């Protein structure tokens, strides 16, 4: 058996919130990105055709969200679902489709802290151990949309940036982010 080469790619449906946080964190660490978006590159913040070039996102033939969710789950080795305090239809669909496809699924709950900040229910190294144990090469990031869990995109970005660090290419510098903003500003802006 060949040794585990490590996490090679992060994919998502590029929706605001958890999906977008995964793509931004991976991009900023120099990890390959991809996934499917509904026809027209539809997201809650409008059409995002530039995501094809920026993140390697493919336009799905369907304009609906469930088919792209299904295909992202199928294309990945496993799904990491980041959830706020709202159990949205998308989160329920993701869980059900992962079970139906017999794909590993790890759910991380983000709770509101005393200062109003969102904090994850586990540590980054626990997710890293799960990735290594299952030898995940392509990870699908899913979860709540920003409008369903305000603040999730920034909190998820910070969490995922730490989770994904071990798989950042050692000889590649961290990729630049749009408009010369800090990574935190990119994550916060993309959620508005």
One Martini backbone bead per residue (centre of mass of N, CA, C, O) as a GRO file, in nm:
protein
  192
    1UNK     BB    1   0.096   0.037   0.022
    2UNK     BB    2   0.065   0.356  -0.009
    3UNK     BB    3   0.132   0.645   0.102
    4UNK     BB    4  -0.001   0.917   0.235
    5UNK     BB    5  -0.010   1.232   0.064
    6UNK     BB    6  -0.254   1.394   0.139
    7UNK     BB    7  -0.403   1.681   0.115
    8UNK     BB    8  -0.504   1.826  -0.215
    9UNK     BB    9  -0.822   1.914  -0.186
   10UNK     BB   10  -1.077   2.174  -0.198
   11UNK     BB   11  -1.432   2.165  -0.183
   12UNK     BB   12  -1.732   2.342  -0.311
   13UNK     BB   13  -2.031   2.551  -0.362
   14UNK     BB   14  -1.962   2.869  -0.286
   15UNK     BB   15  -2.112   2.962  -0.065
   16UNK     BB   16  -2.184   3.134   0.171
   17UNK     BB   17  -1.979   3.074   0.437
   18UNK     BB   18  -1.852   2.772   0.468
   19UNK     BB   19  -1.774   2.728   0.175
   20UNK     BB   20  -1.606   2.988   0.134
   21UNK     BB   21  -1.405   2.943   0.365
   22UNK     BB   22  -1.267   2.696   0.239
   23UNK     BB   23  -1.160   2.833  -0.017
   24UNK     BB   24  -0.999   3.064   0.116
   25UNK     BB   25  -0.809   2.898   0.291
   26UNK     BB   26  -0.686   2.726   0.067
   27UNK     BB   27  -0.586   2.951  -0.114
   28UNK     BB   28  -0.400   3.091   0.108
   29UNK     BB   29  -0.228   2.802   0.125
   30UNK     BB   30  -0.210   2.657  -0.174
   31UNK     BB   31  -0.462   2.489  -0.216
   32UNK     BB   32  -0.655   2.318  -0.396
   33UNK     BB   33  -0.954   2.392  -0.586
   34UNK     BB   34  -1.325   2.334  -0.601
   35UNK     BB   35  -1.629   2.248  -0.773
   36UNK     BB   36  -1.985   2.311  -0.752
   37UNK     BB   37  -2.223   2.513  -0.923
   38UNK     BB   38  -2.480   2.645  -1.022
   39UNK     BB   39  -2.618   2.757  -1.275
   40UNK     BB   40  -2.450   3.066  -1.310
   41UNK     BB   41  -2.300   3.079  -1.040
   42UNK     BB   42  -2.485   3.048  -0.790
   43UNK     BB   43  -2.557   3.276  -0.516
   44UNK     BB   44  -2.666   3.474  -0.258
   45UNK     BB   45  -2.454   3.708  -0.391
   46UNK     BB   46  -2.478   3.593  -0.669
   47UNK     BB   47  -2.304   3.583  -0.943
   48UNK     BB   48  -1.977   3.373  -0.986
   49UNK     BB   49  -1.779   3.335  -1.253
   50UNK     BB   50  -1.484   3.390  -1.128
   51UNK     BB   51  -1.461   3.110  -0.975
   52UNK     BB   52  -1.344   2.942  -1.197
   53UNK     BB   53  -1.057   3.071  -1.189
   54UNK     BB   54  -0.999   3.101  -0.882
   55UNK     BB   55  -1.127   2.786  -0.782
   56UNK     BB   56  -1.229   2.573  -1.005
   57UNK     BB   57  -1.516   2.608  -1.070
   58UNK     BB   58  -1.809   2.442  -1.169
   59UNK     BB   59  -2.073   2.434  -1.382
   60UNK     BB   60  -2.373   2.330  -1.346
   61UNK     BB   61  -2.652   2.213  -1.521
   62UNK     BB   62  -2.798   2.298  -1.268
   63UNK     BB   63  -2.989   2.555  -1.088
   64UNK     BB   64  -2.972   2.375  -0.844
   65UNK     BB   65  -2.849   2.276  -0.534
   66UNK     BB   66  -2.867   1.961  -0.489
   67UNK     BB   67  -2.687   1.856  -0.729
   68UNK     BB   68  -2.421   1.996  -0.631
   69UNK     BB   69  -2.410   1.861  -0.359
   70UNK     BB   70  -2.393   1.572  -0.458
   71UNK     BB   71  -2.133   1.609  -0.641
   72UNK     BB   72  -1.943   1.700  -0.413
   73UNK     BB   73  -1.965   1.444  -0.246
   74UNK     BB   74  -1.872   1.245  -0.471
   75UNK     BB   75  -1.585   1.396  -0.530
   76UNK     BB   76  -1.526   1.321  -0.242
   77UNK     BB   77  -1.406   1.155   0.041
   78UNK     BB   78  -1.526   1.396   0.223
   79UNK     BB   79  -1.724   1.575   0.480
   80UNK     BB   80  -1.729   1.910   0.610
   81UNK     BB   81  -1.961   2.033   0.856
   82UNK     BB   82  -2.055   2.370   0.916
   83UNK     BB   83  -2.240   2.476   1.209
   84UNK     BB   84  -2.469   2.648   1.335
   85UNK     BB   85  -2.776   2.708   1.510
   86UNK     BB   86  -2.880   2.620   1.219
   87UNK     BB   87  -3.100   2.389   1.056
   88UNK     BB   88  -3.079   2.362   0.743
   89UNK     BB   89  -3.161   2.230   0.445
   90UNK     BB   90  -2.863   2.200   0.346
   91UNK     BB   91  -2.756   2.039   0.589
   92UNK     BB   92  -2.953   1.804   0.571
   93UNK     BB   93  -2.884   1.725   0.283
   94UNK     BB   94  -2.587   1.666   0.325
   95UNK     BB   95  -2.619   1.440   0.527
   96UNK     BB   96  -2.802   1.253   0.355
   97UNK     BB   97  -2.609   1.227   0.107
   98UNK     BB   98  -2.367   1.107   0.256
   99UNK     BB   99  -2.510   0.855   0.354
  100UNK     BB  100  -2.608   0.753   0.076
  101UNK     BB  101  -2.294   0.755  -0.037
  102UNK     BB  102  -2.099   0.651   0.186
  103UNK     BB  103  -1.975   0.912   0.330
  104UNK     BB  104  -1.786   1.086   0.513
  105UNK     BB  105  -1.885   1.273   0.821
  106UNK     BB  106  -1.819   1.597   0.970
  107UNK     BB  107  -1.944   1.770   1.251
  108UNK     BB  108  -1.943   2.127   1.321
  109UNK     BB  109  -2.007   2.327   1.588
  110UNK     BB  110  -2.122   2.664   1.628
  111UNK     BB  111  -2.092   2.880   1.898
  112UNK     BB  112  -2.197   3.125   2.111
  113UNK     BB  113  -2.031   3.343   2.282
  114UNK     BB  114  -2.008   3.592   2.522
  115UNK     BB  115  -1.914   3.806   2.275
  116UNK     BB  116  -2.059   3.672   2.001
  117UNK     BB  117  -1.881   3.455   1.914
  118UNK     BB  118  -1.769   3.197   1.709
  119UNK     BB  119  -1.729   2.850   1.814
  120UNK     BB  120  -1.591   2.555   1.802
  121UNK     BB  121  -1.637   2.205   1.910
  122UNK     BB  122  -1.332   2.192   1.812
  123UNK     BB  123  -1.017   2.117   1.718
  124UNK     BB  124  -0.804   2.120   1.458
  125UNK     BB  125  -0.649   1.848   1.535
  126UNK     BB  126  -0.905   1.669   1.515
  127UNK     BB  127  -0.947   1.705   1.210
  128UNK     BB  128  -0.669   1.616   1.119
  129UNK     BB  129  -0.697   1.326   1.227
  130UNK     BB  130  -0.936   1.250   1.047
  131UNK     BB  131  -0.797   1.294   0.776
  132UNK     BB  132  -0.567   1.089   0.826
  133UNK     BB  133  -0.730   0.835   0.897
  134UNK     BB  134  -0.892   0.855   0.605
  135UNK     BB  135  -0.715   0.965   0.375
  136UNK     BB  136  -0.774   1.252   0.266
  137UNK     BB  137  -0.766   1.426  -0.054
  138UNK     BB  138  -1.077   1.515  -0.079
  139UNK     BB  139  -1.249   1.805   0.051
  140UNK     BB  140  -1.566   1.881   0.165
  141UNK     BB  141  -1.722   2.197   0.215
  142UNK     BB  142  -1.985   2.261   0.445
  143UNK     BB  143  -2.295   2.448   0.527
  144UNK     BB  144  -2.379   2.733   0.632
  145UNK     BB  145  -2.509   3.012   0.551
  146UNK     BB  146  -2.464   3.331   0.638
  147UNK     BB  147  -2.775   3.405   0.679
  148UNK     BB  148  -2.811   3.159   0.894
  149UNK     BB  149  -2.495   3.235   1.013
  150UNK     BB  150  -2.376   3.490   1.139
  151UNK     BB  151  -2.014   3.477   1.113
  152UNK     BB  152  -1.920   3.200   0.994
  153UNK     BB  153  -1.713   3.264   0.777
  154UNK     BB  154  -1.491   3.380   0.962
  155UNK     BB  155  -1.477   3.148   1.169
  156UNK     BB  156  -1.425   2.922   0.958
  157UNK     BB  157  -1.171   3.035   0.835
  158UNK     BB  158  -0.993   3.029   1.090
  159UNK     BB  159  -1.026   2.727   1.140
  160UNK     BB  160  -0.939   2.617   0.852
  161UNK     BB  161  -0.660   2.738   0.842
  162UNK     BB  162  -0.558   2.548   1.072
  163UNK     BB  163  -0.641   2.274   0.958
  164UNK     BB  164  -0.478   2.311   0.664
  165UNK     BB  165  -0.171   2.377   0.714
  166UNK     BB  166  -0.024   2.090   0.677
  167UNK     BB  167  -0.103   2.114   0.342
  168UNK     BB  168   0.083   2.322   0.274
  169UNK     BB  169   0.300   2.415   0.065
  170UNK     BB  170   0.639   2.453   0.136
  171UNK     BB  171   0.732   2.618  -0.147
  172UNK     BB  172   0.475   2.790  -0.117
  173UNK     BB  173   0.332   3.066  -0.099
  174UNK     BB  174   0.102   3.246   0.015
  175UNK     BB  175  -0.159   3.348  -0.125
  176UNK     BB  176  -0.308   3.592  -0.250
  177UNK     BB  177  -0.545   3.838  -0.217
  178UNK     BB  178  -0.788   4.034  -0.272
  179UNK     BB  179  -0.724   4.377  -0.295
  180UNK     BB  180  -0.502   4.364  -0.051
  181UNK     BB  181  -0.628   4.218   0.165
  182UNK     BB  182  -0.690   4.050   0.417
  183UNK     BB  183  -0.805   3.745   0.488
  184UNK     BB  184  -1.022   3.848   0.684
  185UNK     BB  185  -1.149   4.052   0.488
  186UNK     BB  186  -1.228   3.851   0.272
  187UNK     BB  187  -1.415   3.677   0.451
  188UNK     BB  188  -1.605   3.906   0.537
  189UNK     BB  189  -1.682   4.022   0.256
  190UNK     BB  190  -1.795   3.749   0.129
  191UNK     BB  191  -2.046   3.760   0.353
  192UNK     BB  192  -2.208   4.032   0.231
   0.00000   0.00000   0.00000
